[in-house]
Amino acid sequence: MNSKRLTDNVLAQNLAGLDGWQLNDDSTAISRSFRFRDFNAAFGFMSRIALMAERLDHHPEWSNVYNRVDITLSTHDVGGLSEKDMVLARFINELGA
């Protein structure tokens, strides 16, 4: 999978199809928060993401407090966002739907 930083045009195209994700101020990461009915549902969501992250060899920065999961995606080796971030964000959106 491509590990090059996305150009501004490609990034804009990808973000147009990613509901709920916010681009940070310097365009190097995207973030989103999710809320669930309880801790068990939130933790299950995180577990499914963890399995995909391992397959992609691309891991999110995240935190969990009770029913809330906050996620930030960035590809640190390229200093910004790559296709791996977009793939993982789409997967996360499908799970969170």
Phi and psi restraints in degrees (range 20) as a CNS / XPLOR table:
assign (resid 1 and name C) (resid 2 and name N)
       (resid 2 and name CA) (resid 2 and name C) 1.0 -61.4 20.0 2
assign (resid 2 and name N) (resid 2 and name CA)
       (resid 2 and name C) (resid 3 and name N) 1.0 125.6 20.0 2
assign (resid 2 and name C) (resid 3 and name N)
       (resid 3 and name CA) (resid 3 and name C) 1.0 -115.6 20.0 2
assign (resid 3 and name N) (resid 3 and name CA)
       (resid 3 and name C) (resid 4 and name N) 1.0 35.2 20.0 2
assign (resid 3 and name C) (resid 4 and name N)
       (resid 4 and name CA) (resid 4 and name C) 1.0 -101.9 20.0 2
assign (resid 4 and name N) (resid 4 and name CA)
       (resid 4 and name C) (resid 5 and name N) 1.0 151.6 20.0 2
assign (resid 4 and name C) (resid 5 and name N)
       (resid 5 and name CA) (resid 5 and name C) 1.0 -65.1 20.0 2
assign (resid 5 and name N) (resid 5 and name CA)
       (resid 5 and name C) (resid 6 and name N) 1.0 136.0 20.0 2
assign (resid 5 and name C) (resid 6 and name N)
       (resid 6 and name CA) (resid 6 and name C) 1.0 -71.1 20.0 2
assign (resid 6 and name N) (resid 6 and name CA)
       (resid 6 and name C) (resid 7 and name N) 1.0 142.1 20.0 2
assign (resid 6 and name C) (resid 7 and name N)
       (resid 7 and name CA) (resid 7 and name C) 1.0 -71.0 20.0 2
assign (resid 7 and name N) (resid 7 and name CA)
       (resid 7 and name C) (resid 8 and name N) 1.0 162.7 20.0 2
assign (resid 7 and name C) (resid 8 and name N)
       (resid 8 and name CA) (resid 8 and name C) 1.0 -58.3 20.0 2
assign (resid 8 and name N) (resid 8 and name CA)
       (resid 8 and name C) (resid 9 and name N) 1.0 -40.5 20.0 2
assign (resid 8 and name C) (resid 9 and name N)
       (resid 9 and name CA) (resid 9 and name C) 1.0 -65.6 20.0 2
assign (resid 9 and name N) (resid 9 and name CA)
       (resid 9 and name C) (resid 10 and name N) 1.0 -45.5 20.0 2
assign (resid 9 and name C) (resid 10 and name N)
       (resid 10 and name CA) (resid 10 and name C) 1.0 -66.2 20.0 2
assign (resid 10 and name N) (resid 10 and name CA)
       (resid 10 and name C) (resid 11 and name N) 1.0 -39.4 20.0 2
assign (resid 10 and name C) (resid 11 and name N)
       (resid 11 and name CA) (resid 11 and name C) 1.0 -61.4 20.0 2
assign (resid 11 and name N) (resid 11 and name CA)
       (resid 11 and name C) (resid 12 and name N) 1.0 -46.7 20.0 2
assign (resid 11 and name C) (resid 12 and name N)
       (resid 12 and name CA) (resid 12 and name C) 1.0 -60.9 20.0 2
assign (resid 12 and name N) (resid 12 and name CA)
       (resid 12 and name C) (resid 13 and name N) 1.0 -41.1 20.0 2
assign (resid 12 and name C) (resid 13 and name N)
       (resid 13 and name CA) (resid 13 and name C) 1.0 -62.6 20.0 2
assign (resid 13 and name N) (resid 13 and name CA)
       (resid 13 and name C) (resid 14 and name N) 1.0 -43.9 20.0 2
assign (resid 13 and name C) (resid 14 and name N)
       (resid 14 and name CA) (resid 14 and name C) 1.0 -66.1 20.0 2
assign (resid 14 and name N) (resid 14 and name CA)
       (resid 14 and name C) (resid 15 and name N) 1.0 -43.6 20.0 2
assign (resid 14 and name C) (resid 15 and name N)
       (resid 15 and name CA) (resid 15 and name C) 1.0 -65.8 20.0 2
assign (resid 15 and name N) (resid 15 and name CA)
       (resid 15 and name C) (resid 16 and name N) 1.0 -28.0 20.0 2
assign (resid 15 and name C) (resid 16 and name N)
       (resid 16 and name CA) (resid 16 and name C) 1.0 -60.8 20.0 2
assign (resid 16 and name N) (resid 16 and name CA)
       (resid 16 and name C) (resid 17 and name N) 1.0 -28.0 20.0 2
assign (resid 16 and name C) (resid 17 and name N)
       (resid 17 and name CA) (resid 17 and name C) 1.0 -101.0 20.0 2
assign (resid 17 and name N) (resid 17 and name CA)
       (resid 17 and name C) (resid 18 and name N) 1.0 10.5 20.0 2
assign (resid 17 and name C) (resid 18 and name N)
       (resid 18 and name CA) (resid 18 and name C) 1.0 -116.2 20.0 2
assign (resid 18 and name N) (resid 18 and name CA)
       (resid 18 and name C) (resid 19 and name N) 1.0 85.2 20.0 2
assign (resid 18 and name C) (resid 19 and name N)
       (resid 19 and name CA) (resid 19 and name C) 1.0 -59.6 20.0 2
assign (resid 19 and name N) (resid 19 and name CA)
       (resid 19 and name C) (resid 20 and name N) 1.0 134.8 20.0 2
assign (resid 19 and name C) (resid 20 and name N)
       (resid 20 and name CA) (resid 20 and name C) 1.0 90.2 20.0 2
assign (resid 20 and name N) (resid 20 and name CA)
       (resid 20 and name C) (resid 21 and name N) 1.0 -14.7 20.0 2
assign (resid 20 and name C) (resid 21 and name N)
       (resid 21 and name CA) (resid 21 and name C) 1.0 -85.7 20.0 2
assign (resid 21 and name N) (resid 21 and name CA)
       (resid 21 and name C) (resid 22 and name N) 1.0 138.1 20.0 2
assign (resid 21 and name C) (resid 22 and name N)
       (resid 22 and name CA) (resid 22 and name C) 1.0 -114.7 20.0 2
assign (resid 22 and name N) (resid 22 and name CA)
       (resid 22 and name C) (resid 23 and name N) 1.0 133.3 20.0 2
assign (resid 22 and name C) (resid 23 and name N)
       (resid 23 and name CA) (resid 23 and name C) 1.0 -80.2 20.0 2
assign (resid 23 and name N) (resid 23 and name CA)
       (resid 23 and name C) (resid 24 and name N) 1.0 134.8 20.0 2
assign (resid 23 and name C) (resid 24 and name N)
       (resid 24 and name CA) (resid 24 and name C) 1.0 -72.9 20.0 2
assign (resid 24 and name N) (resid 24 and name CA)
       (resid 24 and name C) (resid 25 and name N) 1.0 171.8 20.0 2
assign (resid 24 and name C) (resid 25 and name N)
       (resid 25 and name CA) (resid 25 and name C) 1.0 -60.2 20.0 2
assign (resid 25 and name N) (resid 25 and name CA)
       (resid 25 and name C) (resid 26 and name N) 1.0 -34.8 20.0 2
assign (resid 25 and name C) (resid 26 and name N)
       (resid 26 and name CA) (resid 26 and name C) 1.0 -100.9 20.0 2
assign (resid 26 and name N) (resid 26 and name CA)
       (resid 26 and name C) (resid 27 and name N) 1.0 14.8 20.0 2
assign (resid 26 and name C) (resid 27 and name N)
       (resid 27 and name CA) (resid 27 and name C) 1.0 59.0 20.0 2
assign (resid 27 and name N) (resid 27 and name CA)
       (resid 27 and name C) (resid 28 and name N) 1.0 33.0 20.0 2
assign (resid 27 and name C) (resid 28 and name N)
       (resid 28 and name CA) (resid 28 and name C) 1.0 -110.0 20.0 2
assign (resid 28 and name N) (resid 28 and name CA)
       (resid 28 and name C) (resid 29 and name N) 1.0 -3.1 20.0 2
assign (resid 28 and name C) (resid 29 and name N)
       (resid 29 and name CA) (resid 29 and name C) 1.0 -157.4 20.0 2
assign (resid 29 and name N) (resid 29 and name CA)
       (resid 29 and name C) (resid 30 and name N) 1.0 158.3 20.0 2
assign (resid 29 and name C) (resid 30 and name N)
       (resid 30 and name CA) (resid 30 and name C) 1.0 -124.4 20.0 2
assign (resid 30 and name N) (resid 30 and name CA)
       (resid 30 and name C) (resid 31 and name N) 1.0 148.7 20.0 2
assign (resid 30 and name C) (resid 31 and name N)
       (resid 31 and name CA) (resid 31 and name C) 1.0 -137.0 20.0 2
assign (resid 31 and name N) (resid 31 and name CA)
       (resid 31 and name C) (resid 32 and name N) 1.0 153.0 20.0 2
assign (resid 31 and name C) (resid 32 and name N)
       (resid 32 and name CA) (resid 32 and name C) 1.0 -156.2 20.0 2
assign (resid 32 and name N) (resid 32 and name CA)
       (resid 32 and name C) (resid 33 and name N) 1.0 148.3 20.0 2
assign (resid 32 and name C) (resid 33 and name N)
       (resid 33 and name CA) (resid 33 and name C) 1.0 -113.5 20.0 2
assign (resid 33 and name N) (resid 33 and name CA)
       (resid 33 and name C) (resid 34 and name N) 1.0 144.5 20.0 2
assign (resid 33 and name C) (resid 34 and name N)
       (resid 34 and name CA) (resid 34 and name C) 1.0 -127.6 20.0 2
assign (resid 34 and name N) (resid 34 and name CA)
       (resid 34 and name C) (resid 35 and name N) 1.0 144.6 20.0 2
assign (resid 34 and name C) (resid 35 and name N)
       (resid 35 and name CA) (resid 35 and name C) 1.0 -123.5 20.0 2
assign (resid 35 and name N) (resid 35 and name CA)
       (resid 35 and name C) (resid 36 and name N) 1.0 142.5 20.0 2
assign (resid 35 and name C) (resid 36 and name N)
       (resid 36 and name CA) (resid 36 and name C) 1.0 -127.4 20.0 2
assign (resid 36 and name N) (resid 36 and name CA)
       (resid 36 and name C) (resid 37 and name N) 1.0 173.7 20.0 2
assign (resid 36 and name C) (resid 37 and name N)
       (resid 37 and name CA) (resid 37 and name C) 1.0 -68.6 20.0 2
assign (resid 37 and name N) (resid 37 and name CA)
       (resid 37 and name C) (resid 38 and name N) 1.0 -28.3 20.0 2
assign (resid 37 and name C) (resid 38 and name N)
       (resid 38 and name CA) (resid 38 and name C) 1.0 -163.7 20.0 2
assign (resid 38 and name N) (resid 38 and name CA)
       (resid 38 and name C) (resid 39 and name N) 1.0 179.5 20.0 2
assign (resid 38 and name C) (resid 39 and name N)
       (resid 39 and name CA) (resid 39 and name C) 1.0 -61.5 20.0 2
assign (resid 39 and name N) (resid 39 and name CA)
       (resid 39 and name C) (resid 40 and name N) 1.0 -41.5 20.0 2
assign (resid 39 and name C) (resid 40 and name N)
       (resid 40 and name CA) (resid 40 and name C) 1.0 -58.9 20.0 2
assign (resid 40 and name N) (resid 40 and name CA)
       (resid 40 and name C) (resid 41 and name N) 1.0 -44.2 20.0 2
assign (resid 40 and name C) (resid 41 and name N)
       (resid 41 and name CA) (resid 41 and name C) 1.0 -65.5 20.0 2
assign (resid 41 and name N) (resid 41 and name CA)
       (resid 41 and name C) (resid 42 and name N) 1.0 -41.3 20.0 2
assign (resid 41 and name C) (resid 42 and name N)
       (resid 42 and name CA) (resid 42 and name C) 1.0 -64.1 20.0 2
assign (resid 42 and name N) (resid 42 and name CA)
       (resid 42 and name C) (resid 43 and name N) 1.0 -43.8 20.0 2
assign (resid 42 and name C) (resid 43 and name N)
       (resid 43 and name CA) (resid 43 and name C) 1.0 -67.8 20.0 2
assign (resid 43 and name N) (resid 43 and name CA)
       (resid 43 and name C) (resid 44 and name N) 1.0 -38.1 20.0 2
assign (resid 43 and name C) (resid 44 and name N)
       (resid 44 and name CA) (resid 44 and name C) 1.0 -61.1 20.0 2
assign (resid 44 and name N) (resid 44 and name CA)
       (resid 44 and name C) (resid 45 and name N) 1.0 -41.4 20.0 2
assign (resid 44 and name C) (resid 45 and name N)
       (resid 45 and name CA) (resid 45 and name C) 1.0 -59.0 20.0 2
assign (resid 45 and name N) (resid 45 and name CA)
       (resid 45 and name C) (resid 46 and name N) 1.0 -47.0 20.0 2
assign (resid 45 and name C) (resid 46 and name N)
       (resid 46 and name CA) (resid 46 and name C) 1.0 -64.1 20.0 2
assign (resid 46 and name N) (resid 46 and name CA)
       (resid 46 and name C) (resid 47 and name N) 1.0 -38.1 20.0 2
assign (resid 46 and name C) (resid 47 and name N)
       (resid 47 and name CA) (resid 47 and name C) 1.0 -63.5 20.0 2
assign (resid 47 and name N) (resid 47 and name CA)
       (resid 47 and name C) (resid 48 and name N) 1.0 -41.5 20.0 2
assign (resid 47 and name C) (resid 48 and name N)
       (resid 48 and name CA) (resid 48 and name C) 1.0 -66.6 20.0 2
assign (resid 48 and name N) (resid 48 and name CA)
       (resid 48 and name C) (resid 49 and name N) 1.0 -38.6 20.0 2
assign (resid 48 and name C) (resid 49 and name N)
       (resid 49 and name CA) (resid 49 and name C) 1.0 -64.3 20.0 2
assign (resid 49 and name N) (resid 49 and name CA)
       (resid 49 and name C) (resid 50 and name N) 1.0 -41.4 20.0 2
assign (resid 49 and name C) (resid 50 and name N)
       (resid 50 and name CA) (resid 50 and name C) 1.0 -59.0 20.0 2
assign (resid 50 and name N) (resid 50 and name CA)
       (resid 50 and name C) (resid 51 and name N) 1.0 -39.6 20.0 2
assign (resid 50 and name C) (resid 51 and name N)
       (resid 51 and name CA) (resid 51 and name C) 1.0 -63.8 20.0 2
assign (resid 51 and name N) (resid 51 and name CA)
       (resid 51 and name C) (resid 52 and name N) 1.0 -43.0 20.0 2
assign (resid 51 and name C) (resid 52 and name N)
       (resid 52 and name CA) (resid 52 and name C) 1.0 -68.0 20.0 2
assign (resid 52 and name N) (resid 52 and name CA)
       (resid 52 and name C) (resid 53 and name N) 1.0 -40.7 20.0 2
assign (resid 52 and name C) (resid 53 and name N)
       (resid 53 and name CA) (resid 53 and name C) 1.0 -59.2 20.0 2
assign (resid 53 and name N) (resid 53 and name CA)
       (resid 53 and name C) (resid 54 and name N) 1.0 -39.9 20.0 2
assign (resid 53 and name C) (resid 54 and name N)
       (resid 54 and name CA) (resid 54 and name C) 1.0 -63.5 20.0 2
assign (resid 54 and name N) (resid 54 and name CA)
       (resid 54 and name C) (resid 55 and name N) 1.0 -43.9 20.0 2
assign (resid 54 and name C) (resid 55 and name N)
       (resid 55 and name CA) (resid 55 and name C) 1.0 -61.0 20.0 2
assign (resid 55 and name N) (resid 55 and name CA)
       (resid 55 and name C) (resid 56 and name N) 1.0 -38.3 20.0 2
assign (resid 55 and name C) (resid 56 and name N)
       (resid 56 and name CA) (resid 56 and name C) 1.0 -83.0 20.0 2
assign (resid 56 and name N) (resid 56 and name CA)
       (resid 56 and name C) (resid 57 and name N) 1.0 -11.9 20.0 2
assign (resid 56 and name C) (resid 57 and name N)
       (resid 57 and name CA) (resid 57 and name C) 1.0 53.1 20.0 2
assign (resid 57 and name N) (resid 57 and name CA)
       (resid 57 and name C) (resid 58 and name N) 1.0 47.8 20.0 2
assign (resid 57 and name C) (resid 58 and name N)
       (resid 58 and name CA) (resid 58 and name C) 1.0 -149.5 20.0 2
assign (resid 58 and name N) (resid 58 and name CA)
       (resid 58 and name C) (resid 59 and name N) 1.0 114.3 20.0 2
assign (resid 58 and name C) (resid 59 and name N)
       (resid 59 and name CA) (resid 59 and name C) 1.0 -113.9 20.0 2
assign (resid 59 and name N) (resid 59 and name CA)
       (resid 59 and name C) (resid 60 and name N) 1.0 136.4 20.0 2
assign (resid 59 and name C) (resid 60 and name N)
       (resid 60 and name CA) (resid 60 and name C) 1.0 -77.6 20.0 2
assign (resid 60 and name N) (resid 60 and name CA)
       (resid 60 and name C) (resid 61 and name N) 1.0 159.1 20.0 2
assign (resid 60 and name C) (resid 61 and name N)
       (resid 61 and name CA) (resid 61 and name C) 1.0 -94.8 20.0 2
assign (resid 61 and name N) (resid 61 and name CA)
       (resid 61 and name C) (resid 62 and name N) 1.0 128.3 20.0 2
assign (resid 61 and name C) (resid 62 and name N)
       (resid 62 and name CA) (resid 62 and name C) 1.0 -154.2 20.0 2
assign (resid 62 and name N) (resid 62 and name CA)
       (resid 62 and name C) (resid 63 and name N) 1.0 164.9 20.0 2
assign (resid 62 and name C) (resid 63 and name N)
       (resid 63 and name CA) (resid 63 and name C) 1.0 -142.8 20.0 2
assign (resid 63 and name N) (resid 63 and name CA)
       (resid 63 and name C) (resid 64 and name N) 1.0 156.3 20.0 2
assign (resid 63 and name C) (resid 64 and name N)
       (resid 64 and name CA) (resid 64 and name C) 1.0 -137.1 20.0 2
assign (resid 64 and name N) (resid 64 and name CA)
       (resid 64 and name C) (resid 65 and name N) 1.0 126.3 20.0 2
assign (resid 64 and name C) (resid 65 and name N)
       (resid 65 and name CA) (resid 65 and name C) 1.0 -130.2 20.0 2
assign (resid 65 and name N) (resid 65 and name CA)
       (resid 65 and name C) (resid 66 and name N) 1.0 113.6 20.0 2
assign (resid 65 and name C) (resid 66 and name N)
       (resid 66 and name CA) (resid 66 and name C) 1.0 48.7 20.0 2
assign (resid 66 and name N) (resid 66 and name CA)
       (resid 66 and name C) (resid 67 and name N) 1.0 -103.1 20.0 2
assign (resid 66 and name C) (resid 67 and name N)
       (resid 67 and name CA) (resid 67 and name C) 1.0 -102.4 20.0 2
assign (resid 67 and name N) (resid 67 and name CA)
       (resid 67 and name C) (resid 68 and name N) 1.0 10.2 20.0 2
assign (resid 67 and name C) (resid 68 and name N)
       (resid 68 and name CA) (resid 68 and name C) 1.0 -114.2 20.0 2
assign (resid 68 and name N) (resid 68 and name CA)
       (resid 68 and name C) (resid 69 and name N) 1.0 136.9 20.0 2
assign (resid 68 and name C) (resid 69 and name N)
       (resid 69 and name CA) (resid 69 and name C) 1.0 -126.2 20.0 2
assign (resid 69 and name N) (resid 69 and name CA)
       (resid 69 and name C) (resid 70 and name N) 1.0 121.7 20.0 2
assign (resid 69 and name C) (resid 70 and name N)
       (resid 70 and name CA) (resid 70 and name C) 1.0 -107.4 20.0 2
assign (resid 70 and name N) (resid 70 and name CA)
       (resid 70 and name C) (resid 71 and name N) 1.0 128.9 20.0 2
assign (resid 70 and name C) (resid 71 and name N)
       (resid 71 and name CA) (resid 71 and name C) 1.0 -126.5 20.0 2
assign (resid 71 and name N) (resid 71 and name CA)
       (resid 71 and name C) (resid 72 and name N) 1.0 136.8 20.0 2
assign (resid 71 and name C) (resid 72 and name N)
       (resid 72 and name CA) (resid 72 and name C) 1.0 -126.0 20.0 2
assign (resid 72 and name N) (resid 72 and name CA)
       (resid 72 and name C) (resid 73 and name N) 1.0 132.8 20.0 2
assign (resid 72 and name C) (resid 73 and name N)
       (resid 73 and name CA) (resid 73 and name C) 1.0 -118.3 20.0 2
assign (resid 73 and name N) (resid 73 and name CA)
       (resid 73 and name C) (resid 74 and name N) 1.0 136.8 20.0 2
assign (resid 73 and name C) (resid 74 and name N)
       (resid 74 and name CA) (resid 74 and name C) 1.0 -164.1 20.0 2
assign (resid 74 and name N) (resid 74 and name CA)
       (resid 74 and name C) (resid 75 and name N) 1.0 152.2 20.0 2
assign (resid 74 and name C) (resid 75 and name N)
       (resid 75 and name CA) (resid 75 and name C) 1.0 -107.1 20.0 2
assign (resid 75 and name N) (resid 75 and name CA)
       (resid 75 and name C) (resid 76 and name N) 1.0 100.3 20.0 2
assign (resid 75 and name C) (resid 76 and name N)
       (resid 76 and name CA) (resid 76 and name C) 1.0 -63.7 20.0 2
assign (resid 76 and name N) (resid 76 and name CA)
       (resid 76 and name C) (resid 77 and name N) 1.0 -33.0 20.0 2
assign (resid 76 and name C) (resid 77 and name N)
       (resid 77 and name CA) (resid 77 and name C) 1.0 -65.3 20.0 2
assign (resid 77 and name N) (resid 77 and name CA)
       (resid 77 and name C) (resid 78 and name N) 1.0 -23.3 20.0 2
assign (resid 77 and name C) (resid 78 and name N)
       (resid 78 and name CA) (resid 78 and name C) 1.0 -106.9 20.0 2
assign (resid 78 and name N) (resid 78 and name CA)
       (resid 78 and name C) (resid 79 and name N) 1.0 -0.5 20.0 2
assign (resid 78 and name C) (resid 79 and name N)
       (resid 79 and name CA) (resid 79 and name C) 1.0 69.9 20.0 2
assign (resid 79 and name N) (resid 79 and name CA)
       (resid 79 and name C) (resid 80 and name N) 1.0 30.7 20.0 2
assign (resid 79 and name C) (resid 80 and name N)
       (resid 80 and name CA) (resid 80 and name C) 1.0 174.4 20.0 2
assign (resid 80 and name N) (resid 80 and name CA)
       (resid 80 and name C) (resid 81 and name N) 1.0 -145.9 20.0 2
assign (resid 80 and name C) (resid 81 and name N)
       (resid 81 and name CA) (resid 81 and name C) 1.0 -100.9 20.0 2
assign (resid 81 and name N) (resid 81 and name CA)
       (resid 81 and name C) (resid 82 and name N) 1.0 138.5 20.0 2
assign (resid 81 and name C) (resid 82 and name N)
       (resid 82 and name CA) (resid 82 and name C) 1.0 -125.8 20.0 2
assign (resid 82 and name N) (resid 82 and name CA)
       (resid 82 and name C) (resid 83 and name N) 1.0 178.5 20.0 2
assign (resid 82 and name C) (resid 83 and name N)
       (resid 83 and name CA) (resid 83 and name C) 1.0 -59.4 20.0 2
assign (resid 83 and name N) (resid 83 and name CA)
       (resid 83 and name C) (resid 84 and name N) 1.0 -32.5 20.0 2
assign (resid 83 and name C) (resid 84 and name N)
       (resid 84 and name CA) (resid 84 and name C) 1.0 -58.9 20.0 2
assign (resid 84 and name N) (resid 84 and name CA)
       (resid 84 and name C) (resid 85 and name N) 1.0 -39.2 20.0 2
assign (resid 84 and name C) (resid 85 and name N)
       (resid 85 and name CA) (resid 85 and name C) 1.0 -64.4 20.0 2
assign (resid 85 and name N) (resid 85 and name CA)
       (resid 85 and name C) (resid 86 and name N) 1.0 -40.4 20.0 2
assign (resid 85 and name C) (resid 86 and name N)
       (resid 86 and name CA) (resid 86 and name C) 1.0 -67.7 20.0 2
assign (resid 86 and name N) (resid 86 and name CA)
       (resid 86 and name C) (resid 87 and name N) 1.0 -41.9 20.0 2
assign (resid 86 and name C) (resid 87 and name N)
       (resid 87 and name CA) (resid 87 and name C) 1.0 -62.3 20.0 2
assign (resid 87 and name N) (resid 87 and name CA)
       (resid 87 and name C) (resid 88 and name N) 1.0 -46.5 20.0 2
assign (resid 87 and name C) (resid 88 and name N)
       (resid 88 and name CA) (resid 88 and name C) 1.0 -67.1 20.0 2
assign (resid 88 and name N) (resid 88 and name CA)
       (resid 88 and name C) (resid 89 and name N) 1.0 -39.8 20.0 2
assign (resid 88 and name C) (resid 89 and name N)
       (resid 89 and name CA) (resid 89 and name C) 1.0 -62.9 20.0 2
assign (resid 89 and name N) (resid 89 and name CA)
       (resid 89 and name C) (resid 90 and name N) 1.0 -41.6 20.0 2
assign (resid 89 and name C) (resid 90 and name N)
       (resid 90 and name CA) (resid 90 and name C) 1.0 -63.4 20.0 2
assign (resid 90 and name N) (resid 90 and name CA)
       (resid 90 and name C) (resid 91 and name N) 1.0 -43.4 20.0 2
assign (resid 90 and name C) (resid 91 and name N)
       (resid 91 and name CA) (resid 91 and name C) 1.0 -60.5 20.0 2
assign (resid 91 and name N) (resid 91 and name CA)
       (resid 91 and name C) (resid 92 and name N) 1.0 -45.7 20.0 2
assign (resid 91 and name C) (resid 92 and name N)
       (resid 92 and name CA) (resid 92 and name C) 1.0 -61.4 20.0 2
assign (resid 92 and name N) (resid 92 and name CA)
       (resid 92 and name C) (resid 93 and name N) 1.0 -42.6 20.0 2
assign (resid 92 and name C) (resid 93 and name N)
       (resid 93 and name CA) (resid 93 and name C) 1.0 -61.6 20.0 2
assign (resid 93 and name N) (resid 93 and name CA)
       (resid 93 and name C) (resid 94 and name N) 1.0 -40.3 20.0 2
assign (resid 93 and name C) (resid 94 and name N)
       (resid 94 and name CA) (resid 94 and name C) 1.0 -63.2 20.0 2
assign (resid 94 and name N) (resid 94 and name CA)
       (resid 94 and name C) (resid 95 and name N) 1.0 -41.9 20.0 2
assign (resid 94 and name C) (resid 95 and name N)
       (resid 95 and name CA) (resid 95 and name C) 1.0 -65.2 20.0 2
assign (resid 95 and name N) (resid 95 and name CA)
       (resid 95 and name C) (resid 96 and name N) 1.0 -39.7 20.0 2
assign (resid 95 and name C) (resid 96 and name N)
       (resid 96 and name CA) (resid 96 and name C) 1.0 -79.2 20.0 2
assign (resid 96 and name N) (resid 96 and name CA)
       (resid 96 and name C) (resid 97 and name N) 1.0 -8.2 20.0 2
